[in-house]
Amino acid sequence: MAGAATGFGCSVCGCSLSSDWAAQGYSMMPGLQADVRYEYYEQSDLRSGTQGADRPAFTFPNNQEIQQGTLNRNVWLDLDYVGSPVWGVTIQLPWYDRYHSTVAAGDVAVSTSQASGVSDVRLLGRYQHFGLQDSYGLQFGLKLPTGRFDQNFATGPQAGAPLDRGLQLGTGTTDVLAGASCFTRPLDSLGCFAQVMLDQPLASKDGFRPAASLTLNGGVRFLTTGWLTPQVQLNVRWDGRESGVNADRANSGGTMIYVSPGMTADLGHRLHAFTFVQLPLYQRVNGLQLEPRWLLSLGLRYEL
């Protein structure tokens, strides 16, 4: 899998694909690497608990919000600098493009929003020890409050009203990021990795504190002599509940498990491409929430 120094996710979906080259056993030579990644997923599956919710069974007006759909098209730019074989630092710059539609409590018509812009930037450092057959690493850093959180609904009965904080481009908070990873090569043709990452908000902002999250990733990479390298990942993400007067506590948080097949391709000495599809194995949400039926991630990595 291509990418920079951590797994990634977002507060409104189940995306949790590992994008850490070092954690997956790739040797990181001193220098600068750039990674551009595109994510596409449509949250159209309305769920309650572990089951799908029957949207046509809801009548309007309703005493609760019935979300209709959220389309996400995001681009991440990751710059990874390796100062030595064991130390490195990464800057992750996300750009979100998100369309959302919902029927608010008490309404009978759909309200929509459309937003695009920079989300919350992540700064990460890592320590990595590489051995002949295995390696381990530690990741640590911050998520910075660079994304806007003042968006309003654009159309419908809620036009001009604030959009839910969990759907804004940014959270408004600084979060601590901390993780650990390991890699082993039980066979010459097989590489296995595991990674855990914690995202812990430090405080609240304007009546909103985002949920803490814990991501667990494991994967197997089939090492071939060709230019294509198949890989499959198992991604587990747990989200707590939002809190604060501007939080939707009842309809936030849950546990997601995905299987993610994909591959990387060597396009040259310094250029690599990758593509992965995430497919849900298990989904448990609190309240009513929208989840994707599948997620696509693809991109390029260049060693400068």
N, C-alpha and C positions, 0 to 999 in steps of 0.2 A: 504494500500500500504506500502510496506517495503522500507526502504531507510534512508538516513540521511538528513542533515538539509537544503535542498533547492530543488526546481525544477531544472531540468537540461536540457540542450539543446546543440546544436552544430551549427557552422556557416554554414554548408553545407547541412542541412536537416531540417525537421520539428519537430524533437523530442523535446517534451516539457512536458513530463509526470511528475507530482509531485511525489517526493520521500521523502517527509518530514513527518515522523511519528508524530512529535510534532504538526505540523499544522493541522493534521487530527484527533487530539483529543486523541492520545495515551499518556498516562501518562509516563513521562520519569523519571525513578528512577536514583539516583546517581550511577555512575559507568561507565564502558566502554562497548560500543556495536560495533560490526563489521558487515559490510554489504558488500556482494559481488554480483554485478549485471552484467548480460550479456545482451547486446543489439545487435539485428540483424535487418538490414534493407537494402534493395537494392533500390537505386535511379535509376529507369529505365524509369520513366514517364517524357518525355520532355514536358515542359509547357511554355506557353507565356500568360501573363495576367492571366485570370481565365480559360483559355481553354487549352486543350492538343494540342501540336504541332504535325503536320504530318511529322515525321522524313523521311519517304521514299520520300516525295515531295522535299526535299532539294537535289540539285545537287552539285557535287564536281568537281573542287575546288569551294569553297564558300567564300564570303567576310566576313563571320563571323564564329566563332567556333561552331561546332555542337557536343555537348557532347553525348556520347554513354551510359555510365552507371558508377555508383559508388557503390561498395559493401562494407558495413561497418559491422565489427564484433568487438565490443568494450567491454571491461571489466572495471568496476569501483570498486575500493576498498574504502569504506567509513569507517572511524574510528570516532566514536561519543563519546565524553566524557562529562558526566553530572556532574558538580561540586556541584550543588544544584538543588532542584526541579524547579528553575526558570532560571538558567544560564547553558549554555552548549556551547561546541565548536566542530566543525567538520573539519576533513581533508578529502578531496576527491581526490583520486589518479586515474586518467583515463589512460587506455592503449588502444590505437587505432590500429586497423588493417584495412587498407583501400586500395582497388584496384580501379583504375580509368582508364577509356578509353575515348578518344575523338578524333575528327578530327579537327585539328587546322585550322584557316583561311588560305586559299590558299593551303591546303594539300588535297590529295585524299586518303590517307591511315590513319589507326588508330594509334595513339600513346598511350602508356599505362604507368602507374606508379603503384608501390606497396610499401606501407610503413607500418611499425608497430613500436610502441614505446610509450613512455610516452607522454601524452599531457599536457595541462596546469593545474597545481595543483590549487585547490581551498581551501582557509581557510575561515571558517565562524563561527561567534559567533551568539548567539541568546539569547533573553530574552523571557520567556514564562510564562504567568499567567494562571493557571488552576483553573476553577471553577467547581461546581457540575454539571452544565448543559452546560457550554460554556467555551471557553478559547480564548485567543488572544496572538499573538507573534510578535516580530520584529527580522529580520535577517540582518546581516551586515558582510561584509568581503571583500576579495580580490581574484581575479584570477591572478596567478603568471605566468610569461613568462618562464615556464620550458620546453615546447615542442619545438622541432626543427622546423625550417622553411626554411631549405636549400635543400630540396629534389628536384631532377631533374627527368624528364621523363626517363624511362628505355628502352623503345623500340619504334620503329616507326620513322617517319620523325623528330619528336621533341626530340629524344633521346639525353640526355645531356643538354637540355634546362630546365630552372627553371619551376617547377610546379606552377600553380596559387597559390597565397598566401592563398586564402580562402580554399584550399584543403590540406594545410600543416598540420602537426601534432599539431603545436602550432601557435599562432598569433604573438608572439614576444612582446606583450604589457601587461602591468598591467591594470586590470580592477577593478573598484569598483562594488561590489555587494550589493544591498540593497533591502529589502522586508518586507512585513507584511502579517499576516495571521489571520484567525479567524475560530473558530469551534463552532457549536451549536448542541444540541441534542433535537430536537422538540418532538420526541417520544422515548420511551425506546428502540425501535428496529431500530432507524434511527439516523445516525450521518451525519452532513453536514459540509463541510469546503470550504473556499475560500482562495486564496493566490495570491499575486502579487510579481514579482521579476524583478528588473532592473539590467541589465549588461551594465555598461558605461565605455568604454575604456578611459584611462587617457591621452594617447599620441599615436603617431605613431612610427613605427620602420622600418627603411630601406625602406621608401617610401610607407608604408602601415599602414592604420588605420582601424581596423575591425569595423563592424557596431555595433552600440548600439542596444540592444534588450530589449523588454518588454514581460514578460510571465504572463498570467493570467490563473489560474487553479481553477476549482471548482469541487466538487465531493460529492457523496452520498455513505455512507457505511451502508450496511444492517446488523445490529447487531443481530447475532443469538447466541444460546447457544451451538452450535456445534463447531467443529474445523475449519470449513470453513467460511470465511467472504467475501461475494460478494461485489463488489464495481464498480461504474462507474464514470469516470471523463470526464469533458469537458475541453480541453486544447486549449488555444488561444496564439499564438506567433506572435509578430510583430518584424521584423528586418528592420533597416534602411539600407542605402547603404554604402558599403565600400568607402574609399577615399584614395588618394595618387597616385603617379605615377605607383605603382605596384599593384594597385587595379583594379578589373573588375567592375567598378562602374555601368556600364549599365546593367549588368547581376547579380545584387546582391540586396538583400532585398525583402520583401514581407510580406504577412499576411497568417497565416495558422490556421485552426480550426480543431481539431480532437475530436472524441469521443473514449473513452478508457475503454472498459469493462475488468474486471479482478477479481482476488480474492487473498486473503491471506490464509495461512493454518498454524495452530499451530502444529508443529511436536514434540513438547516437551515443557517443562517448560521454556526453554531458546532459543529454535530454532524455527524460523518461515521461511516459504517459500512464494513466491509471483510470479504471472505471470500476464501480461497485454498485450493487443494488441491495438495499436493505428490505427484508421481508419479515413481517411480524410473526413471531411464534406465540407470544403471550402478551396481553395488554390488560392492565387493571387500572382504572382511573377513579378518582373521587368525583362524585356528582355526575354532571353531564359534560363531556369534553369531546372535541374533534380530534381524530387521529388519522394519520396517513395509512393507506393500504400498501404503499411501497414508496421508497425513496431512492433517488438516483444521485450519485456523486461521481464526477469525472474531472480530470485536470491534467496539468503538466507541471513537471519539476525540472528546473535547469540549474546546473552547478556552474556558478560564475567563475 
